[in-house]
Amino acid sequence: MEIVDYTSFDDRALTRKVVEGDSRAFDALFARHRDTIFAMLVKRAGNPDDVNDLLQEAFMKAFLNINRYNPDYDFGAWICTIAKNTFVDFNRSRRSNALNPDHNLPLDGRYDSTQAATPTPEESIINDQRRAQINRYIEMLPEDYRRLFTLRFIDEYSYEEIAEALNMKLGTVKTRIFRVRAMMCRLIVEGGEVI
């Protein structure tokens, strides 16, 4: 295997490598921006457990949506926006649960959105390849973790909604999502090698 010095690439080159399937390039992006995003989240969330979860979730969302990143803009600002939005969603969910702990929101159809622009044929091919890669990683997860990953990171359900949908204790959901997030990050960094 060729040894690549990822630190010599700028963010634009690294994101291009990630889109082309080089998941080690994403590890370099994570290493480069982790401390900045962590510091920003500490100021907002305070609780180190929440900060670590939010940090990992923000970078997971960035990886899953890297094909949407516009290289004409700063990657640091893009990941910062994702992290801020992840925190806002987390905070909104926490506040909503505190105000109305017995809420019963329907799980289907709440996150439907229309796509802003039609992708070019080249972007469609890249998107399909990216989806295939993510699906391959999801299939490599242990069976009981696949659904959790999909509910949390693809369908964007809250921890509470997942606990309700799967009839699990909230603490169990949080622990298992932490584990599946770590498993997926390992798969991404190692390029799909055995967990």
C-alpha positions in Angstrom: 0.0 0.0 0.0 1.3 3.4 -0.9 2.0 5.7 2.0 0.3 9.1 1.4 1.2 12.2 3.5 -2.3 13.6 3.8 -1.1 16.6 5.8 0.4 18.0 2.5 -3.1 18.3 1.0 -5.4 21.3 1.4 -9.0 20.7 2.4 -10.2 21.0 -1.1 -7.9 18.2 -2.3 -8.8 16.0 0.8 -12.5 16.4 0.2 -12.0 15.4 -3.5 -10.1 12.3 -2.3 -13.0 11.4 0.1 -15.6 11.8 -2.6 -13.4 9.5 -4.8 -13.5 6.9 -2.1 -10.3 7.5 0.0 -11.7 7.4 3.5 -8.2 8.0 5.0 -8.4 11.5 3.6 -11.5 12.1 5.8 -9.5 11.0 8.8 -7.0 13.8 7.9 -9.9 16.3 7.7 -11.1 15.1 11.1 -7.7 15.5 12.6 -7.3 18.9 11.1 -10.6 20.3 12.3 -11.5 18.3 15.4 -10.0 20.7 18.0 -11.7 23.8 16.5 -15.1 22.1 16.4 -14.6 20.6 19.9 -13.8 24.0 21.3 -16.9 25.5 19.7 -19.1 22.8 21.0 -17.6 23.1 24.6 -18.7 26.7 24.6 -22.2 25.8 23.6 -22.9 22.4 25.3 -20.5 22.4 28.3 -21.0 18.7 29.2 -18.0 16.7 27.9 -20.1 13.6 27.2 -22.5 15.7 25.1 -19.6 17.4 23.3 -17.9 14.2 22.3 -21.2 12.8 21.0 -22.0 16.0 19.1 -18.5 16.1 17.6 -18.7 12.6 16.3 -22.2 13.1 15.0 -21.2 16.3 13.2 -18.3 14.6 11.5 -20.4 11.5 10.7 -23.0 13.8 9.0 -20.2 15.5 7.1 -18.9 12.2 5.8 -22.3 11.0 4.8 -22.9 14.3 3.0 -19.4 15.1 1.6 -20.8 15.0 -1.9 -22.8 18.1 -1.1 -19.8 20.1 0.0 -19.0 22.9 -2.4 -15.2 23.2 -2.7 -15.5 26.8 -3.5 -16.2 27.4 0.2 -14.1 26.8 3.2 -14.4 23.2 4.6 -13.8 24.5 8.1 -16.8 26.8 7.9 -18.9 24.0 6.4 -18.1 21.5 9.2 -18.6 24.2 11.7 -22.1 24.9 10.3 -22.9 21.2 10.5 -21.7 21.1 14.1 -23.7 24.1 15.1 -26.8 22.6 13.4 -26.2 19.3 15.2 -26.0 21.2 18.5 -29.2 23.2 17.7 -31.1 19.9 16.9 -29.7 18.3 20.1 -30.7 21.3 22.2 -34.1 21.6 20.7 -34.8 17.9 21.3 -33.6 18.2 24.9 -35.7 21.3 25.5 -38.7 19.8 23.8 -38.4 16.7 25.9 -38.1 18.7 29.1 -41.2 20.8 28.3 -43.3 17.9 27.0 -41.9 14.5 28.0 -44.9 12.6 26.9 -44.9 13.9 23.3 -45.9 11.4 20.6 -44.6 12.7 17.3 -45.1 10.5 14.2 -41.8 9.0 13.0 -42.7 8.8 9.3 -42.4 11.7 7.0 -41.1 14.4 9.3 -37.7 14.8 7.7 -38.9 14.9 4.1 -37.1 17.6 2.1 -36.8 18.6 -1.4 -33.4 18.8 -3.0 -32.3 22.3 -3.9 -30.8 21.5 -7.2 -30.7 18.7 -9.7 -27.3 17.0 -9.7 -25.3 16.8 -12.9 -24.8 13.3 -14.4 -21.3 13.2 -12.9 -22.6 14.2 -9.5 -25.3 11.5 -9.8 -22.6 8.9 -10.4 -20.5 10.1 -7.5 -23.6 10.2 -5.2 -24.5 6.6 -6.2 -20.9 5.5 -5.5 -21.0 7.2 -2.2 -24.3 5.7 -1.2 -23.0 2.3 -2.3 -20.0 2.8 -0.1 -22.0 3.9 2.9 -24.5 1.0 2.4 -21.5 -1.4 2.2 -20.3 -0.1 5.6 -23.7 -0.3 7.1 -24.0 -3.9 5.9 -20.7 -4.6 7.7 -22.2 -3.5 11.0 -23.6 -6.2 13.4 -27.2 -6.8 12.6 -28.6 -5.3 15.8 -26.6 -2.0 15.2 -27.7 -1.5 11.6 -31.2 -0.3 12.4 -29.9 2.0 15.2 -27.4 3.6 12.8 -30.0 4.1 10.1 -32.5 5.6 12.5 -30.0 8.0 14.1 -27.8 9.1 11.2 -29.8 8.5 8.0 -33.4 9.2 9.3 -32.1 11.6 12.0 -34.4 10.4 14.8 -33.7 11.7 18.3 -32.5 9.3 21.0 -36.0 9.5 22.6 -37.7 8.6 19.3 -35.5 5.7 18.8 -36.1 4.4 22.3 -39.8 4.7 21.7 -39.7 3.1 18.3 -37.5 0.1 19.4 -39.0 -0.2 22.9 -35.6 0.3 24.5 -34.5 2.3 27.6 -33.0 5.7 26.7 -29.7 4.8 28.3 -29.4 1.6 26.3 -30.1 3.6 23.1 -27.4 6.2 23.9 -24.8 3.5 24.7 -25.6 1.5 21.6 -25.5 4.6 19.3 -22.2 5.6 20.8 -20.9 2.1 20.0 -22.3 2.0 16.4 -20.9 5.5 15.8 -17.5 4.3 16.9 -17.8 1.2 14.7 -18.8 3.2 11.6 -16.0 5.7 12.2 -13.5 2.8 12.4 -14.9 1.3 9.1 -14.6 4.7 7.4 -11.0 5.3 8.6 -9.9 1.8 7.9 -11.6 1.7 4.5 -14.0 -1.1 5.3 -11.7 -3.5 7.0 -13.0 -5.9 9.7 -14.2 -4.1 12.8 
